[in-house]
Amino acid sequence: MSTAAETAHPAVPRREGRDRARQQRRAVTSAPWILLAPFLALFALTFIFPIIAAVGSSFTKVTRSGLFGETGVHSGFAGFENYARALGDGSFVASIGRVLLFGMVQVPVMIALCTVLALLLESASAKWPGFFRAAYFMPYGVPGVIATILWSFLYVPGLSPLVDAAGSVGLTVNFLGPDTVLWSIANIVTWSYTGYNMLIVIAQLKAIPSEVYEAARVDGAGPFRVAWTIQLPLIRPALVLTTVFSIIGTLQLFAEAQVLQTVAPAVNSQYTPNLSAYTTAFAYNDYNVAAAQAVLIALAAFILSFTFLRFTNRKSS
């Protein structure tokens, strides 16, 4: 039975219903943003703001008045001067070429190795796959500095059993020489990250429907044919992902080269782009040029990754 107010104003209940529905929609819309707010704030603080600060610093020039800058420090817009100085540094340019050569060899070897390991561990005849997955992944849990120190004992003459064994048969091996130290670093990186990439590939292999394997067995396909015609095409997204990660990681080489500096004379303070930017900032106190170098490294990683993705997408289409 309606009240007198509802009879006199029938639009009031409808208006209240629309207000409640509007409030519910607003609550549903805002709830995800409220839940994401802590992550977004941390993401902006640790990722977005540092990038903006680095880009801004790369276009800034700091001038100091007086012998030690005691009369004042002034900042101004430098244009592309810092980038010109970074690209004019022969050691920095050489470090970029060095890691590109590193990536052209190390990345394909590591991707091929992790793919083979994943296929072997996911084959029907694999023995103790869980144990070997953990064993292959374990090097990834070792920090890069510790891994480099461990491998240094196998590289340094007088400590390395490998060098001693080679010398006992008349062979001279120098893992830390100018022509070999880059590949010694490649060995450390491959040892550290092959297991991690292998797990990504295994996750993709486990997503393949069992009906596909059953159909292949009905057609009489053997293990090699299954791997070549079924598994490899279907794990292509995982291979692309691991390759992109590896390309980015190649340009970020730092810890291995820095640690090997103490035992390898061929590794200088500008051996890799990241090490060069670190040296420019904290040894030469030229933070603006170091920021420009960091931006150039990021641009190189983006261009290489984007080019690889475009190439793979065009090839698949």
C-alpha contacts under 8 A as a table, 3 or more apart, distances in Angstrom:
res1	aa1	res2	aa2	distance
2	S	6	E	6.13
2	S	7	T	6.43
3	T	6	E	5.34
3	T	7	T	6.25
4	A	7	T	5.03
4	A	8	A	6.04
5	A	8	A	5.09
5	A	9	H	5.93
6	E	9	H	5.09
6	E	10	P	5.14
6	E	12	V	7.11
6	E	13	P	7.44
7	T	10	P	5.76
9	H	12	V	5.88
10	P	13	P	6.58
10	P	14	R	7.47
11	A	14	R	5.24
11	A	15	R	6.08
12	V	15	R	5.12
12	V	16	E	6.21
13	P	16	E	5.08
13	P	17	G	6.10
14	R	17	G	5.03
14	R	18	R	6.21
15	R	18	R	5.11
15	R	19	D	6.21
16	E	19	D	5.04
16	E	20	R	6.19
17	G	20	R	5.12
17	G	21	A	6.16
18	R	21	A	5.05
18	R	22	R	6.05
19	D	22	R	5.03
19	D	23	Q	6.15
20	R	23	Q	5.08
20	R	24	Q	6.19
21	A	24	Q	5.07
21	A	25	R	6.21
22	R	25	R	5.15
22	R	26	R	6.13
23	Q	26	R	5.00
23	Q	27	A	6.09
24	Q	27	A	5.02
24	Q	28	V	6.14
25	R	28	V	5.07
25	R	29	T	6.06
26	R	29	T	5.07
26	R	30	S	6.03
27	A	30	S	5.23
27	A	31	A	5.86
28	V	31	A	5.44
28	V	32	P	7.60
29	T	32	P	6.75
29	T	33	W	7.73
30	S	33	W	5.34
30	S	34	I	6.24
31	A	34	I	5.13
31	A	35	L	6.30
32	P	35	L	5.12
32	P	36	L	6.06
33	W	36	L	4.94
33	W	37	A	5.80
34	I	37	A	5.16
35	L	38	P	7.12
36	L	39	F	5.42
36	L	40	L	6.02
37	A	40	L	5.07
37	A	41	A	5.98
38	P	41	A	5.20
38	P	42	L	6.22
39	F	42	L	5.14
39	F	43	F	5.91
40	L	43	F	4.92
40	L	44	A	6.01
41	A	44	A	5.22
41	A	45	L	6.10
42	L	45	L	5.02
42	L	46	T	6.00
43	F	46	T	5.39
43	F	47	F	5.48
43	F	48	I	6.79
44	A	47	F	5.40
44	A	48	I	4.58
44	A	49	F	5.83
45	L	48	I	6.38
45	L	49	F	5.56
45	L	50	P	7.40
46	T	49	F	6.61
46	T	50	P	6.46
47	F	50	P	5.61
47	F	51	I	6.38
48	I	51	I	5.32
48	I	52	I	6.31
49	F	52	I	5.07
49	F	53	A	6.01
50	P	53	A	4.95
50	P	54	A	5.98
51	I	54	A	5.09
51	I	55	V	6.15
52	I	55	V	5.22
52	I	56	G	6.05
53	A	56	G	5.07
53	A	57	S	5.99
54	A	57	S	5.04
54	A	58	S	6.12
54	A	291	A	5.38
54	A	292	A	7.68
54	A	294	A	7.75
54	A	295	V	7.27
55	V	58	S	5.13
55	V	59	F	6.77
55	V	291	A	6.93
55	V	292	A	7.31
55	V	295	V	6.70
56	G	59	F	5.45
56	G	60	T	6.54
57	S	60	T	4.98
57	S	61	K	7.93
57	S	287	Y	7.73
57	S	288	N	5.39
57	S	291	A	6.14
57	S	292	A	7.73
58	S	82	N	6.26
58	S	83	Y	7.44
58	S	288	N	5.01
58	S	289	V	6.34
58	S	290	A	7.66
58	S	291	A	4.93
58	S	292	A	4.55
58	S	295	V	7.73
59	F	77	F	5.96
59	F	78	A	5.22
59	F	79	G	5.41
59	F	80	F	6.47
59	F	81	E	7.68
59	F	82	N	6.82
59	F	288	N	7.42
59	F	292	A	7.74
60	T	75	S	6.55
60	T	76	G	5.62
60	T	77	F	4.84
60	T	78	A	4.99
60	T	79	G	7.41
60	T	82	N	7.95
60	T	288	N	6.44
61	K	75	S	5.58
61	K	76	G	5.29
61	K	77	F	6.03
61	K	78	A	5.08
61	K	82	N	7.88
61	K	288	N	6.78
62	V	73	V	6.86
62	V	74	H	5.65
62	V	75	S	4.48
62	V	76	G	6.55
62	V	288	N	7.99
63	T	73	V	5.78
63	T	74	H	5.23
63	T	75	S	6.38
64	R	68	F	7.58
64	R	69	G	4.60
64	R	70	E	7.77
64	R	71	T	7.56
64	R	72	G	5.90
64	R	73	V	4.50
64	R	74	H	6.35
65	S	68	F	7.51
65	S	69	G	4.83
65	S	70	E	6.70
65	S	71	T	5.24
65	S	72	G	5.32
65	S	73	V	6.37
66	G	69	G	4.79
66	G	70	E	5.71
66	G	71	T	5.38
66	G	72	G	7.49
67	L	70	E	7.15
69	G	72	G	5.76
69	G	73	V	6.38
70	E	73	V	7.94
78	A	81	E	5.70
78	A	82	N	7.09
79	G	82	N	7.59
80	F	83	Y	5.21
80	F	84	A	6.18
81	E	84	A	5.04
81	E	85	R	6.24
82	N	85	R	5.08
82	N	86	A	6.13
82	N	288	N	6.60
82	N	289	V	4.95
82	N	292	A	6.02
83	Y	86	A	4.96
83	Y	87	L	6.11
83	Y	289	V	6.90
83	Y	292	A	5.46
83	Y	293	Q	7.20
84	A	87	L	5.22
84	A	88	G	5.85
85	R	88	G	4.85
85	R	89	D	6.29
85	R	289	V	6.98
86	A	89	D	5.37
86	A	92	F	7.05
86	A	289	V	6.11
86	A	290	A	7.77
86	A	292	A	6.73
86	A	293	Q	5.95
87	L	90	G	7.34
87	L	92	F	7.14
87	L	93	V	6.35
88	G	93	V	7.82
89	D	92	F	5.45
89	D	93	V	6.48
90	G	93	V	5.18
90	G	94	A	5.99
91	S	94	A	5.02
91	S	95	S	6.13
91	S	270	Q	6.26
91	S	271	Y	7.73
91	S	276	S	7.88
92	F	95	S	5.06
92	F	96	I	6.50
92	F	270	Q	6.52
92	F	272	T	7.65
92	F	273	P	6.08
92	F	276	S	6.16
93	V	96	I	5.22
93	V	97	G	6.48
94	A	97	G	5.09
94	A	98	R	6.09
95	S	98	R	4.90
95	S	99	V	6.32
95	S	270	Q	6.70
95	S	271	Y	5.42
95	S	272	T	4.69
95	S	273	P	5.36
95	S	276	S	7.75
96	I	99	V	5.38
96	I	100	L	6.22
96	I	251	L	7.76
96	I	272	T	6.74
96	I	273	P	5.80
97	G	100	L	5.09
97	G	101	L	6.29
98	R	101	L	5.26
98	R	102	F	6.20
98	R	271	Y	7.94
98	R	272	T	7.26
99	V	102	F	4.63
99	V	103	G	5.99
99	V	250	T	6.45
99	V	251	L	6.38
99	V	253	L	7.99
99	V	272	T	6.64
99	V	273	P	7.93
100	L	103	G	5.06
100	L	104	M	6.18
100	L	250	T	7.76
100	L	251	L	7.83
101	L	104	M	5.18
101	L	105	V	6.62
102	F	105	V	5.59
102	F	106	Q	5.81
102	F	107	V	7.97
102	F	182	L	7.15
102	F	183	W	7.59
102	F	186	A	7.05
102	F	250	T	7.51
103	G	106	Q	5.14
103	G	107	V	5.25
103	G	108	P	7.95
103	G	247	I	6.75
103	G	250	T	5.91
104	M	107	V	6.23
104	M	108	P	6.93
105	V	108	P	6.06
105	V	109	V	6.46
106	Q	109	V	5.23
106	Q	110	M	6.06
106	Q	186	A	5.99
106	Q	190	T	7.19
107	V	110	M	5.20
107	V	111	I	6.10
107	V	243	T	7.01
107	V	246	S	6.25
107	V	247	I	7.20
108	P	111	I	5.17
108	P	112	A	6.00
109	V	112	A	5.25
109	V	113	L	6.10
110	M	113	L	5.04
110	M	114	C	6.08
110	M	190	T	5.76
110	M	193	Y	7.98
110	M	194	T	5.93
111	I	114	C	5.27
111	I	115	T	6.06
111	I	194	T	7.45
111	I	197	N	7.50
111	I	239	L	7.27
111	I	242	T	7.38
111	I	243	T	6.92
112	A	115	T	5.17
112	A	116	V	6.23
113	L	116	V	5.23
113	L	117	L	6.22
113	L	194	T	7.08
114	C	117	L	5.12
114	C	118	A	6.07
114	C	194	T	5.34
114	C	195	G	6.68
114	C	197	N	6.13
114	C	198	M	4.58
114	C	201	V	7.70
115	T	118	A	5.11
115	T	119	L	6.18
115	T	198	M	6.34
115	T	201	V	6.68
116	V	119	L	5.19
116	V	120	L	6.14
117	L	120	L	5.15
117	L	121	L	6.11
117	L	198	M	6.77
118	A	121	L	5.21
118	A	122	E	6.13
118	A	198	M	5.52
118	A	199	L	7.32
118	A	201	V	6.32
118	A	202	I	5.46
119	L	122	E	5.21
119	L	123	S	6.07
119	L	202	I	7.68
119	L	227	A	7.27
120	L	123	S	5.25
120	L	126	A	6.56
121	L	126	A	5.53
121	L	127	K	7.93
121	L	129	P	5.39
121	L	132	F	7.69
121	L	133	R	7.48
122	E	126	A	6.74
122	E	129	P	7.42
122	E	202	I	7.24
122	E	205	L	7.58
123	S	126	A	5.51
123	S	223	P	7.82
126	A	129	P	6.06
128	W	131	F	5.49
128	W	132	F	6.54
129	P	132	F	5.23
129	P	133	R	5.97
130	G	133	R	5.15
130	G	134	A	6.33
131	F	134	A	5.31
131	F	135	A	6.19
132	F	135	A	4.81
132	F	136	Y	5.98
133	R	136	Y	5.31
133	R	137	F	6.08
133	R	195	G	7.62
133	R	199	L	7.67
134	A	137	F	5.10
134	A	138	M	5.95
135	A	138	M	5.26
135	A	139	P	7.87
136	Y	139	P	6.81
136	Y	194	T	7.59
136	Y	195	G	4.81
137	F	140	Y	5.71
137	F	141	G	7.43
137	F	194	T	7.62
137	F	195	G	4.10
137	F	196	Y	5.72
137	F	198	M	7.92
137	F	199	L	7.66
138	M	141	G	5.45
138	M	142	V	7.24
138	M	195	G	7.32
139	P	142	V	5.31
139	P	147	A	7.97
139	P	191	W	6.67
139	P	192	S	4.94
139	P	193	Y	7.37
139	P	195	G	7.25
140	Y	143	P	7.43
140	Y	192	S	4.81
140	Y	193	Y	5.65
140	Y	195	G	6.67
140	Y	196	Y	6.28
142	V	146	I	6.48
142	V	147	A	6.08
142	V	192	S	7.50
143	P	146	I	5.37
143	P	147	A	6.13
144	G	147	A	5.02
144	G	148	T	6.10
144	G	192	S	7.74
144	G	255	A	6.10
144	G	256	E	6.49
145	V	148	T	5.23
145	V	149	I	6.30
145	V	255	A	5.76
145	V	256	E	6.43
145	V	259	V	6.66
146	I	149	I	5.08
146	I	150	L	6.15
147	A	150	L	5.10
147	A	151	W	6.22
147	A	188	I	7.11
147	A	192	S	7.63
148	T	151	W	5.14
148	T	152	S	5.96
148	T	188	I	6.70
148	T	255	A	7.96
148	T	256	E	5.66
148	T	259	V	6.71
148	T	260	L	7.25
149	I	152	S	4.96
149	I	153	F	6.91
149	I	259	V	7.22
150	L	153	F	5.75
150	L	154	L	7.50
151	W	154	L	5.20
151	W	155	Y	6.43
151	W	188	I	7.13
152	S	155	Y	4.85
152	S	156	V	5.90
152	S	260	L	7.44
152	S	263	V	7.90
153	F	156	V	5.76
153	F	159	L	5.74
153	F	160	S	5.45
154	L	159	L	6.85
154	L	160	S	4.20
154	L	161	P	6.53
154	L	162	L	6.39
154	L	163	V	7.64
155	Y	159	L	7.69
155	Y	160	S	5.66
155	Y	162	L	7.81
155	Y	163	V	7.39
155	Y	174	N	7.57
155	Y	175	F	5.41
155	Y	176	L	6.67
156	V	159	L	5.64
156	V	160	S	5.60
156	V	163	V	7.95
156	V	175	F	7.52
156	V	176	L	7.39
156	V	263	V	7.14
157	P	160	S	5.62
157	P	163	V	6.13
157	P	164	D	7.59
157	P	174	N	7.65
158	G	163	V	7.69
158	G	164	D	7.27
160	S	163	V	5.33
160	S	164	D	6.37
161	P	164	D	4.97
161	P	165	A	5.93
162	L	165	A	5.10
162	L	166	A	6.15
163	V	166	A	5.14
163	V	167	G	6.08
163	V	172	T	7.52
163	V	173	V	5.94
163	V	174	N	7.57
164	D	167	G	5.02
164	D	168	S	6.19
165	A	168	S	5.15
165	A	169	V	6.90
166	A	169	V	5.54
166	A	170	G	6.50
166	A	171	L	4.96
166	A	172	T	6.49
166	A	173	V	6.74
167	G	170	G	4.95
167	G	171	L	4.99
167	G	172	T	5.82
167	G	173	V	7.59
168	S	171	L	7.35
174	N	177	G	5.51
174	N	180	T	7.25
175	F	180	T	5.61
175	F	181	V	5.80
175	F	184	S	6.24
176	L	180	T	5.99
176	L	181	V	4.45
176	L	184	S	7.22
176	L	263	V	7.81
176	L	264	A	5.36
176	L	265	P	7.83
176	L	266	A	7.18
177	G	180	T	5.24
177	G	181	V	5.53
177	G	264	A	7.22
177	G	265	P	7.89
177	G	266	A	6.32
178	P	181	V	5.98
178	P	182	L	7.89
178	P	266	A	5.01
178	P	267	V	7.89
179	D	182	L	7.14
180	T	183	W	5.42
180	T	184	S	6.32
181	V	184	S	4.84
181	V	185	I	6.29
181	V	264	A	7.61
181	V	266	A	7.33
181	V	267	V	7.72
182	L	185	I	5.17
182	L	186	A	6.29
183	W	186	A	4.62
183	W	187	N	6.10
184	S	187	N	5.06
184	S	188	I	6.54
185	I	188	I	5.13
185	I	189	V	6.31
185	I	256	E	6.46
185	I	257	A	7.24
186	A	189	V	5.14
186	A	190	T	6.03
187	N	190	T	5.12
187	N	191	W	6.07
188	I	191	W	5.14
188	I	192	S	6.18
188	I	256	E	7.81
189	V	192	S	5.10
189	V	193	Y	6.13
190	T	193	Y	5.49
190	T	194	T	5.59
191	W	194	T	6.02
191	W	195	G	7.84
192	S	195	G	7.14
192	S	196	Y	7.94
193	Y	196	Y	5.20
193	Y	197	N	6.35
194	T	197	N	5.30
194	T	198	M	6.00
195	G	198	M	4.86
195	G	199	L	6.40
196	Y	199	L	5.42
196	Y	200	I	6.82
197	N	200	I	5.17
197	N	201	V	6.46
197	N	242	T	5.97
198	M	201	V	5.15
198	M	202	I	6.12
199	L	202	I	4.89
199	L	203	A	6.10
200	I	203	A	5.19
200	I	204	Q	6.54
200	I	238	A	6.33
200	I	242	T	7.51
201	V	204	Q	5.14
201	V	205	L	6.25
201	V	235	I	6.68
201	V	238	A	5.51
201	V	239	L	6.86
202	I	205	L	4.89
202	I	206	K	6.19
203	A	206	K	5.24
203	A	207	A	6.59
204	Q	207	A	5.19
204	Q	208	I	7.05
204	Q	234	L	7.91
204	Q	235	I	5.68
204	Q	238	A	6.31
205	L	208	I	5.54
205	L	231	Q	6.92
205	L	234	L	7.76
205	L	235	I	6.36
206	K	209	P	7.86
208	I	212	V	7.34
208	I	231	Q	7.93
208	I	234	L	7.39
209	P	212	V	5.73
209	P	213	Y	7.46
210	S	213	Y	5.31
210	S	214	E	6.36
211	E	214	E	4.95
211	E	215	A	6.10
212	V	215	A	5.21
212	V	216	A	6.28
213	Y	216	A	5.01
213	Y	217	R	6.20
213	Y	226	V	7.65
214	E	217	R	5.14
214	E	218	V	6.23
215	A	218	V	5.07
215	A	219	D	6.33
216	A	219	D	5.08
216	A	220	G	6.39
216	A	221	A	5.37
216	A	226	V	6.94
217	R	220	G	4.96
217	R	221	A	5.40
217	R	222	G	7.36
218	V	221	A	7.56
221	A	225	R	5.78
221	A	226	V	6.15
222	G	225	R	5.36
222	G	226	V	6.13
223	P	226	V	5.11
223	P	227	A	6.18
224	F	227	A	5.13
224	F	228	W	6.13
225	R	228	W	5.05
225	R	229	T	5.76
225	R	230	I	7.64
226	V	229	T	5.53
226	V	230	I	5.21
226	V	231	Q	6.36
227	A	230	I	5.71
227	A	231	Q	4.75
227	A	232	L	5.96
228	W	231	Q	6.31
228	W	232	L	5.60
228	W	233	P	7.59
229	T	232	L	6.56
229	T	233	P	6.60
230	I	233	P	5.81
230	I	234	L	6.26
231	Q	234	L	5.23
231	Q	235	I	6.10
232	L	235	I	5.34
232	L	236	R	6.39
233	P	236	R	5.43
234	L	237	P	7.53
235	I	238	A	5.41
235	I	239	L	6.42
236	R	239	L	5.02
236	R	240	V	6.14
237	P	240	V	5.11
237	P	241	L	6.16
238	A	241	L	5.04
238	A	242	T	6.15
239	L	242	T	5.23
239	L	243	T	6.06
240	V	243	T	5.13
240	V	244	V	6.22
240	V	309	L	7.60
240	V	312	T	7.85
241	L	244	V	5.25
241	L	245	F	6.29
242	T	245	F	5.07
242	T	246	S	6.09
243	T	246	S	4.97
243	T	247	I	6.14
244	V	247	I	5.10
244	V	248	I	6.32
244	V	305	S	5.70
244	V	308	F	7.66
245	F	248	I	5.28
245	F	249	G	6.08
246	S	249	G	4.90
246	S	250	T	6.02
247	I	250	T	5.16
247	I	251	L	6.88
247	I	301	A	6.99
247	I	304	L	7.34
247	I	305	S	6.73
248	I	251	L	5.61
248	I	252	Q	6.61
248	I	301	A	5.39
248	I	302	F	7.94
248	I	305	S	7.31
249	G	252	Q	4.92
249	G	253	L	6.54
250	T	253	L	5.64
251	L	272	T	7.87
251	L	273	P	6.97
251	L	274	N	7.42
251	L	297	I	6.81
251	L	301	A	6.62
252	Q	273	P	7.53
252	Q	274	N	5.98
253	L	256	E	6.97
253	L	257	A	7.23
253	L	272	T	6.45
253	L	273	P	7.70
253	L	274	N	6.52
253	L	275	L	7.78
254	F	257	A	5.61
254	F	258	Q	6.08
254	F	272	T	6.78
254	F	274	N	5.81
254	F	275	L	5.59
255	A	258	Q	5.13
255	A	259	V	6.08
256	E	259	V	5.43
256	E	260	L	6.20
257	A	260	L	5.18
257	A	261	Q	6.25
257	A	267	V	6.69
257	A	271	Y	6.97
257	A	272	T	7.27
257	A	275	L	7.69
258	Q	261	Q	5.32
258	Q	262	T	7.87
258	Q	269	S	7.48
258	Q	275	L	7.08
259	V	262	T	6.25
260	L	263	V	5.43
260	L	264	A	5.59
260	L	267	V	6.90
261	Q	264	A	5.27
261	Q	265	P	6.54
261	Q	266	A	7.81
261	Q	267	V	5.24
261	Q	268	N	6.38
261	Q	269	S	7.55
262	T	265	P	7.52
264	A	267	V	5.66
265	P	268	N	6.96
267	V	270	Q	7.92
267	V	271	Y	5.78
268	N	271	Y	5.33
269	S	275	L	6.38
269	S	276	S	6.34
269	S	279	T	6.40
270	Q	273	P	6.79
270	Q	275	L	5.47
270	Q	276	S	4.02
270	Q	277	A	7.81
270	Q	279	T	6.99
271	Y	275	L	6.49
271	Y	276	S	6.71
272	T	275	L	5.19
272	T	276	S	6.06
273	P	276	S	4.96
273	P	277	A	6.24
273	P	293	Q	7.67
273	P	297	I	7.01
274	N	277	A	5.15
274	N	278	Y	6.16
274	N	294	A	7.28
274	N	297	I	7.74
275	L	278	Y	4.99
275	L	279	T	6.10
276	S	279	T	5.11
276	S	280	T	6.12
277	A	280	T	5.06
277	A	281	A	6.18
277	A	290	A	4.79
277	A	291	A	7.52
277	A	293	Q	5.86
277	A	294	A	6.46
278	Y	281	A	5.24
278	Y	282	F	6.03
278	Y	283	A	7.71
278	Y	290	A	7.05
279	T	282	F	5.41
279	T	283	A	4.96
279	T	284	Y	6.63
280	T	283	A	5.80
280	T	284	Y	5.01
280	T	285	N	6.38
280	T	286	D	5.70
280	T	287	Y	6.97
280	T	289	V	7.24
280	T	290	A	5.52
281	A	284	Y	5.87
281	A	285	N	4.81
281	A	286	D	5.02
281	A	287	Y	4.61
281	A	288	N	7.89
281	A	289	V	7.70
281	A	290	A	5.33
282	F	285	N	5.17
282	F	286	D	7.58
282	F	287	Y	7.74
286	D	289	V	5.76
286	D	290	A	6.32
287	Y	290	A	4.91
287	Y	291	A	6.04
288	N	291	A	5.02
288	N	292	A	6.37
289	V	292	A	4.96
289	V	293	Q	6.23
290	A	293	Q	4.97
290	A	294	A	6.18
291	A	294	A	5.00
291	A	295	V	6.22
292	A	295	V	5.11
292	A	296	L	6.20
293	Q	296	L	5.05
293	Q	297	I	6.22
294	A	297	I	5.08
294	A	298	A	6.29
295	V	298	A	5.07
295	V	299	L	6.15
296	L	299	L	5.01
296	L	300	A	6.08
297	I	300	A	5.09
297	I	301	A	6.23
298	A	301	A	5.13
298	A	302	F	6.18
299	L	302	F	5.03
299	L	303	I	6.05
300	A	303	I	5.16
300	A	304	L	6.08
301	A	304	L	5.31
301	A	305	S	6.04
302	F	305	S	5.21
302	F	306	F	5.90
303	I	306	F	5.14
303	I	307	T	5.95
304	L	307	T	5.15
304	L	308	F	6.13
305	S	308	F	5.15
305	S	309	L	6.18
306	F	309	L	5.12
306	F	310	R	6.12
307	T	310	R	5.14
307	T	311	F	6.09
308	F	311	F	5.07
308	F	312	T	6.16
309	L	312	T	5.18
309	L	313	N	6.01
310	R	313	N	5.16
310	R	314	R	6.03
311	F	314	R	5.25
311	F	315	K	6.11
312	T	315	K	5.05
312	T	316	S	6.15
313	N	316	S	5.18
313	N	317	S	6.18
314	R	317	S	5.18
